[in-house]
């Protein structure tokens, strides 16, 4: 071995050690998380009115799963799944807030319970922590509930969080997108300057309420026969799309797009109520398609060949897949699938069923998930089964009428809007899927009905 070769090898090893063991070609990872958007509300998903040219372009460069889902249709539990890779009944953050029914908001007891919920993330190695072991820098912007950004393992970020005199679900972080992209650009420039790979959590408060779009976009969607609430929501979706375009263009302009995996998902669905500033039934918080379905996209130029895929994919799969792309350790207890080889090869995903759960917005008992459990559900091919439970609902009672106590079975191909419960006609399917649900998340079982009246 020549002396020159030894010197070169030593320099290479020192460079790798300085970056925490990460090879210089470790891909950057950008996770884009829409906030309260229906799975239908994109041009590439077939919406006839809303313009999403930037996400349409991203879709054309991506492996797109149009049948993507989140296990829980509520902001905070869904985001905790995206950072830990665990279902809500496992990570313990089943709702957005401790129930103010049992402790007055901002009382000592309420804040103790709030702090305990935030502490649950400490049970897990988060994506930023695991990527940090590979030398990654990481940045949090947008929606974030779990205290200061450093509490999630991010090296950089915007949210101060509770109890650092910050807000409930993002405080300073909620400015991203709505007030520009400068904090992200500064972070990306820093990472490039340090020759470090990076993980970017982009979870803007868009198209989430308040629906306050730029006037130029609102004017585009205002028509004489369209309710102003709908026009505002449509404009918010396009505004969100514009910020996604800024973000991807930033990667292009800085010459790092080809070494960046961009992952797209929404935290939960939203169907705009035409009569008021809020969501319609069977959308946010619910296990129906309007609450849990989302397109999921993976874009990595030169590595992943763009295509549309028909398999079922869950956001529970994103953590192991992102970690695999970085060459990172993947915790053994993650329930999701590492899809990286499937994405690269186009091979089918060897799984026939995905699962989900719904809990009340207010956590009745922060140490007992079942106290707020409203539904467990699964999808197998065309079939979707919902099982109803008696978890306590405090606020948002109208969102969860639970007037149908029996199992609800839908054929999503024949009935994509879940208008006809066909459980009575298919008791064998109900029994089979109910058994799968019980094996996935066991709770005290009630006998599953397999005979039904008209």
Secondary structure, 3 states (H helix, E strand, C coil): CCHHHHHHHHHHHHHHHHCCCCCCCCCEEEEEEECCCCCCCCCCCCCCCCCCHHHHHHHHCCEEEEEEECCCCCHHHHHHHHHHCCCHHHHCCCCCEECCCCCCCCCHHHHHHHHHHHHHHHHCCCHHHHHHCCCCEEEEEECCCCCCHHHHCCCEECCCCCCCCCCCCCHHHHHCECCECHHHHHHHHHHHHCCCCEEEEEECCCCCCCCCCCHHHHHHHCCCCCCHHHHHHHHHHHHHHHHHHHHHHHHHHCCCHHHEEEEEEECCCCCECCCCCCECCCCCCCCCHHHHEEEEEEECCCCCCCEEECCCEEHHHHHHHHHHHCCCCCCCCCCCCCCHHHHHHCCCCCCCEEEEEEECCEECCCCCHHHHEEEEEEEECCEEEEEECCCCCCCCHHHCCCCCCCCEEEECCCCCCCCCCCHHHCHHHHHHHHHHHHHHCCCCCCCCCCCCCC
